[in-house]
Amino acid sequence: MGARELAVRWADLLDGAVAPTLTRAQVVTLLSRYTPGLITAIREGGDTAIAREIAAALVAANYRDSLAVHRSVLLICVGLLDADYPDPAAPDYFPARTRALQVAAEFAAAFTADLRTAALAEQETTLAAALTAAREAEARRQLSEARFEAIFTGASVGIGTIDITTGQVVDVNAAMAETLGFARETMPGRSVADILGPQNIGHAFAEFQRLLSGEVDRFRLETEHSRPDGSHSTIDLSMSVVRDGDGNPRFLVGVTVDITERKQLADRLWHDAHHDSLTGLPNRLLFFDRLATAVPPVGVCYLDLDGFKEINDERGHTAGDRVLRDVATRLLTTVSAVGGMAARIGGDEFIVLVERCGADELAKLAEEIRTALACPFEVDGQQVTVGASIGTAVAETAPAVVDDLMHTVDTAMYANKSQRTPRQAYGPRGR
């Protein structure tokens, strides 16, 4: 697929996502600046920084919803890969697939970070405007109070003022009341502790107390909030002391932004970037992150399915995908019983990690995995079987060089494969 064709297909996929600042032709032009570098990164292992540049450009163009990210990740991981590498059995398929996953993960992470930066910048602008208007109210009361009231009432973010001597709410705007889940008219005159309730008294309230005592002048944090109706949200909260011309504290102003959807989007992006889209298991990136922090002794099982290529060739990739999903389900059930982690690292290769695991326990687990995978799999009303060559290794200390440990289990797996007879290794049934 060429750079121009990729840009046009990408623009087609982005149709329907909110981006009022650009026409479709402008979107194609924008993407065309980056698609050559993106193709190079996947085909030749170029610099994945191109993914961060594309994410920044899309956020700057006002693509702010999950649809844009979801479709972009699918295009990178599936559309472009399938177009350039149609044969999964080709020797260059899995290296390209790994590079595509790395580029997609880089894109998703950068998009989330840029989206957060843009949202926080908007919040900072609102807070700065509110603080400026509040300070001017003391010096130029009539004009400044009118400006503050306009900002206070019409702002889309929540704004509230608090008496610094009593800790009671003076006033809140409609957005603040909606964020916290209260009727606006019920909040003035009540203490912050009373409004929040015991379920929400935590780190944010501790920072608020430091603000009241004069220990700090401002704070900002994200906090989980439970509303009176039982619903939950994530709030970005900023609070500052407003002082008069002589520097004496007059009142507190708080700004809240409901970031629940943004956090959920970030969580979804993280999950998509760290899990295999076919089986739902953790992918290579998440596995190596977990391995780097695993508590020793660390047991690792490396699995390669025997006979899977024959199933793909004779019954098609749809049947092969079904088998891979069923293998993942059985593997997850077996490994979860010992608190381990199962991941798919590509093709028909899976890997298992168990913390605090000795050699005997790991050997027993490997045998349980073989037993679990020995039962036939049903595909389109017929039964097929696959074998599993398993290599194991135990690291008694935290693995300083992950590649060495992976080389050990890889060698053990191929040694196991060479010992298995063709009848043990594979063979479709029910034909």
C-alpha positions in Angstrom: 0.0 0.0 0.0 1.4 3.4 -1.0 1.6 6.5 1.2 -1.1 8.4 -0.7 -3.5 5.3 -0.7 -2.9 4.9 3.0 -3.7 8.6 3.7 -7.0 8.3 1.7 -8.0 5.1 3.5 -7.2 6.6 6.8 -9.3 9.8 6.0 -12.2 7.5 5.0 -12.0 5.7 8.4 -11.9 9.0 10.2 -15.2 10.2 8.6 -17.7 10.5 11.4 -15.2 11.5 14.1 -15.5 15.0 15.3 -13.0 17.3 13.6 -14.8 20.5 12.6 -11.5 22.4 11.8 -10.7 20.3 8.7 -12.4 19.3 5.5 -11.8 15.8 4.2 -9.4 17.0 1.6 -7.4 18.8 4.3 -7.4 15.6 6.4 -5.9 13.7 3.4 -3.2 16.4 3.0 -2.4 16.3 6.7 -2.1 12.5 6.9 0.0 12.5 3.7 2.8 14.3 5.5 3.2 11.3 7.9 2.2 8.2 6.0 5.6 7.7 4.3 7.4 7.6 7.6 4.7 5.3 9.1 5.1 2.8 6.3 8.9 2.9 6.7 8.6 2.3 10.4 6.5 -0.9 9.8 8.3 -2.2 6.8 11.8 -1.5 7.7 11.8 -0.8 11.4 12.1 3.0 11.1 11.8 5.4 14.0 8.4 4.9 15.8 8.5 8.6 16.7 6.4 9.1 13.6 3.5 7.6 15.5 3.8 10.3 18.2 3.8 13.0 15.4 0.6 11.7 13.9 -1.1 11.5 17.2 -0.1 15.1 18.0 -1.3 16.3 14.6 -4.7 14.6 15.0 -5.3 16.0 18.5 -4.3 19.4 17.2 -6.9 19.0 14.4 -9.5 18.4 17.2 -9.9 14.6 16.9 -10.8 14.1 20.5 -13.0 10.9 20.6 -12.3 7.2 20.9 -13.6 6.5 17.4 -10.5 8.2 15.8 -8.1 6.2 17.9 -9.9 2.9 17.5 -10.0 3.1 13.7 -6.5 4.4 13.5 -5.1 1.5 15.5 -7.1 -1.0 13.4 -5.7 0.5 10.2 -2.1 0.3 11.5 -2.4 -3.2 13.0 -4.7 -4.8 10.5 -5.3 -2.8 7.3 -1.8 -1.8 6.5 -0.3 -5.1 7.7 -2.8 -7.3 5.7 -2.2 -5.2 2.6 1.6 -5.5 2.8 1.9 -9.0 4.3 -1.1 -11.0 3.2 0.5 -14.4 4.1 0.9 -14.9 7.9 3.1 -17.9 7.2 5.7 -15.7 5.4 9.0 -15.4 7.3 8.8 -11.5 7.4 5.1 -11.5 8.6 5.7 -11.7 12.4 8.6 -9.1 12.5 6.4 -6.7 10.6 3.4 -7.5 12.9 5.6 -6.8 15.9 6.7 -3.5 14.4 3.0 -2.6 13.6 2.0 -3.3 17.2 4.9 -1.1 18.5 3.8 1.7 16.2 0.2 1.3 17.3 1.1 1.3 21.0 3.2 4.4 20.5 0.3 6.1 18.7 -2.3 5.2 21.3 0.0 6.3 24.2 0.9 9.6 22.5 -2.7 10.3 21.6 -3.8 9.8 25.3 -1.0 12.0 26.5 -1.7 14.8 24.0 -5.4 14.6 24.7 -4.7 15.0 28.4 -2.4 17.9 27.8 -5.0 19.7 25.6 -7.7 19.1 28.2 -5.5 20.3 31.1 -4.5 23.4 29.1 -8.1 24.3 28.6 -8.7 23.8 32.3 -5.7 26.0 33.2 -7.1 28.7 31.0 -10.5 28.6 32.7 -8.9 28.6 36.2 -6.6 31.5 35.3 -9.6 33.5 34.0 -11.5 32.8 37.2 -8.7 33.8 39.5 -7.9 36.9 37.5 -11.6 38.0 37.6 -11.8 37.2 41.4 -8.7 39.3 42.2 -10.0 42.2 40.2 -13.3 42.1 42.1 -11.6 43.6 45.1 -10.0 46.5 43.2 -12.6 47.2 40.6 -15.7 45.7 42.1 -18.5 46.7 39.8 -16.8 45.8 36.5 -14.9 42.8 37.7 -17.8 41.3 39.5 -19.8 41.4 36.3 -17.0 39.6 34.4 -16.6 37.0 37.1 -20.3 36.3 37.3 -20.4 35.8 33.6 -17.5 33.3 33.7 -18.8 31.7 36.9 -22.3 31.1 35.6 -21.6 30.2 32.0 -18.5 28.1 32.4 -18.7 24.5 31.2 -16.3 23.4 34.0 -17.4 23.4 37.6 -16.4 26.5 39.7 -17.1 27.0 43.4 -16.1 29.5 46.1 -15.5 28.6 49.8 -15.2 30.7 52.9 -11.6 30.3 54.1 -12.5 30.8 57.7 -15.3 28.4 58.0 -14.7 25.9 55.2 -18.3 26.4 54.1 -19.4 26.7 50.5 -20.3 30.2 49.4 -21.5 29.6 45.9 -21.2 27.1 43.1 -22.2 27.2 39.4 -24.4 24.7 37.7 -21.5 22.7 36.3 -20.0 22.2 39.7 -23.3 21.0 41.2 -23.8 18.6 38.3 -20.3 17.2 38.6 -20.7 16.5 42.3 -24.3 15.2 41.9 -26.2 17.8 44.0 -28.9 20.4 43.4 -27.1 23.8 43.2 -29.3 25.5 45.7 -28.6 22.9 48.4 -24.8 23.5 48.5 -24.2 27.0 49.8 -23.8 27.2 53.6 -22.7 23.6 53.9 -19.2 22.4 54.8 -17.1 20.7 52.2 -16.9 17.6 54.5 -20.7 17.5 54.7 -21.2 17.7 50.9 -18.5 15.1 50.1 -19.7 12.6 52.7 -17.5 10.0 54.4 -17.2 7.9 51.2 -15.3 10.7 49.5 -13.1 12.0 52.4 -9.6 11.1 51.4 -6.5 12.6 49.8 -8.4 15.5 48.2 -9.9 16.4 51.6 -6.5 16.2 53.2 -5.1 18.7 50.7 -8.2 20.9 51.2 -7.4 21.0 55.0 -3.8 22.0 54.2 -5.2 24.8 52.0 -7.4 26.1 54.8 -4.5 26.0 57.3 -2.4 28.1 55.0 0.2 25.3 54.6 -0.2 25.5 50.8 -1.7 28.1 48.4 -3.0 25.7 45.8 -3.3 22.0 44.8 -4.4 19.9 41.9 -5.2 16.2 41.6 -7.4 13.6 40.2 -9.9 11.9 42.5 -12.6 9.3 42.4 -16.0 10.6 43.4 -19.2 8.8 44.4 -22.4 10.8 43.8 -25.5 10.6 46.0 -27.3 8.6 43.4 -24.7 5.9 43.5 -22.9 6.7 40.3 -19.2 7.2 40.2 -16.9 9.6 38.3 -13.3 10.7 38.0 -12.7 14.4 38.7 -9.8 16.7 38.0 -9.8 19.1 40.9 -7.9 22.3 41.3 -8.2 24.6 44.3 -6.4 27.9 45.0 -6.4 30.7 47.7 -7.6 34.1 46.4 -5.9 37.0 48.2 -6.7 40.7 48.4 -4.3 43.5 47.4 -2.5 43.2 50.8 -1.9 39.5 50.3 -4.5 38.4 52.9 -6.5 35.3 52.0 -10.1 36.1 51.2 -11.7 32.9 49.9 -10.9 29.7 48.1 -11.9 29.0 44.5 -12.2 25.4 43.2 -12.4 24.2 39.6 -13.7 20.7 38.7 -13.7 18.8 35.4 -15.4 15.5 35.0 -12.7 13.4 33.2 -14.5 10.1 33.5 -14.9 9.5 29.8 -11.3 10.6 29.1 -10.0 8.2 31.7 -12.1 5.4 30.3 -10.7 6.2 26.9 -7.2 6.1 28.3 -7.9 2.8 30.0 -9.3 1.3 26.7 -6.3 2.6 24.7 -3.9 1.1 27.2 -5.8 -2.2 27.1 -5.9 -2.3 23.3 -2.1 -1.5 23.1 -1.2 -4.3 25.6 -3.6 -7.1 24.7 -3.9 -9.4 21.7 -7.0 -8.5 19.6 -7.8 -12.1 18.6 -7.5 -13.9 22.0 -7.8 -11.1 24.5 -4.6 -12.4 26.2 -1.8 -10.0 27.2 0.5 -9.3 24.3 4.3 -9.3 24.0 4.6 -5.7 25.3 2.6 -6.4 28.5 4.4 -9.8 29.0 7.8 -8.2 29.0 6.7 -5.4 31.3 5.4 -8.0 33.8 8.6 -10.1 33.4 10.8 -7.2 34.2 9.2 -6.7 37.6 8.3 -10.4 38.4 9.2 -11.7 41.9 11.7 -14.5 41.7 12.0 -17.4 41.4 10.3 -16.8 38.0 9.0 -19.7 36.0 8.5 -19.3 32.2 6.8 -21.8 29.8 7.2 -21.1 26.1 4.6 -22.9 23.9 4.5 -23.5 20.2 1.5 -25.2 18.7 2.4 -28.3 16.5 0.2 -28.9 13.5 -1.5 -25.5 13.6 -0.2 -24.6 10.1 -1.9 -27.6 8.7 -5.2 -26.5 10.2 -4.8 -23.1 8.6 -3.9 -24.5 5.3 -6.6 -27.2 5.1 -9.5 -25.5 6.9 -8.7 -21.8 6.5 -7.7 -18.9 8.7 -11.2 -18.6 10.3 -10.9 -22.1 11.6 -7.3 -21.3 12.7 -8.5 -18.2 14.6 -11.2 -20.3 16.3 -8.6 -22.8 17.5 -6.3 -20.0 18.8 -9.1 -18.5 20.8 -10.0 -21.9 22.3 -6.3 -22.5 23.1 -6.2 -19.2 24.9 -9.3 -20.0 26.9 -7.9 -23.4 28.1 -4.5 -21.8 28.7 -5.9 -19.0 30.8 -8.0 -21.4 32.9 -5.0 -23.6 33.6 -2.6 -20.8 34.4 -5.1 -18.8 36.5 -5.3 -21.7 39.0 -1.7 -21.0 40.0 -1.9 -17.2 39.8 0.2 -17.1 36.6 0.0 -14.9 33.5 -0.6 -16.3 29.9 0.2 -14.2 26.9 0.2 -14.6 23.1 3.4 -13.3 21.6 2.6 -13.9 17.9 1.2 -16.5 15.5 0.7 -19.8 17.3 3.2 -19.0 20.1 2.1 -18.5 23.7 4.1 -17.8 26.9 3.3 -18.3 30.5 4.9 -16.6 33.5 4.5 -17.7 37.1 6.1 -15.8 40.0 7.6 -17.5 43.1 7.7 -20.8 41.1 10.2 -23.6 41.5 11.3 -26.1 38.9 8.9 -28.9 40.2 5.9 -26.6 40.2 6.8 -25.4 36.7 7.1 -29.0 35.3 3.8 -29.9 36.8 2.2 -26.8 35.2 3.7 -27.6 31.8 2.2 -31.1 32.0 -1.2 -29.7 33.0 -1.1 -27.3 30.0 -0.3 -30.3 27.7 -3.2 -32.2 29.2 -5.6 -29.2 28.8 -4.6 -28.8 25.1 -4.7 -32.5 24.3 -8.5 -32.6 24.1 -9.8 -32.1 20.5 -11.1 -28.7 19.4 -14.4 -28.5 17.6 -14.3 -26.5 14.3 -17.4 -26.3 12.1 -18.8 -29.5 13.6 -15.5 -31.4 13.2 -12.8 -32.1 15.6 -9.1 -31.2 15.2 -6.2 -31.6 17.5 -3.0 -29.7 18.0 0.1 -30.6 19.9 2.1 -28.3 22.1 5.9 -28.1 22.3 6.8 -26.5 25.6 10.1 -25.2 26.8 10.5 -24.2 30.4 13.1 -22.2 32.5 13.3 -21.0 36.0 15.2 -17.8 36.9 16.1 -18.0 40.6 16.8 -14.2 40.7 15.2 -11.3 38.9 16.2 -11.7 35.2 18.8 -9.0 34.6 18.9 -9.9 30.9 15.5 -10.8 29.6 16.8 -12.0 26.2 19.0 -14.6 28.0 15.9 -16.1 29.7 13.9 -16.0 26.5 16.7 -17.7 24.6 16.8 -20.5 27.3 13.0 -21.3 27.0 13.1 -20.9 23.2 15.9 -23.5 23.0 14.1 -25.8 25.4 10.9 -25.5 23.4 12.7 -26.5 20.1 14.4 -29.4 21.9 11.0 -30.6 23.1 9.6 -30.2 19.5 12.4 -32.3 18.1 11.7 -35.1 20.6 8.0 -35.3 19.6 6.9 -37.8 16.9 4.7 -36.5 14.1 1.8 -38.3 15.6 2.3 -36.7 18.9 2.9 -33.3 17.4 -0.2 -32.7 15.3 -3.0 -34.0 13.2 -6.6 -32.9 12.3 -9.3 -35.3 13.3 -12.8 -36.0 12.0 -11.9 -35.6 8.4 
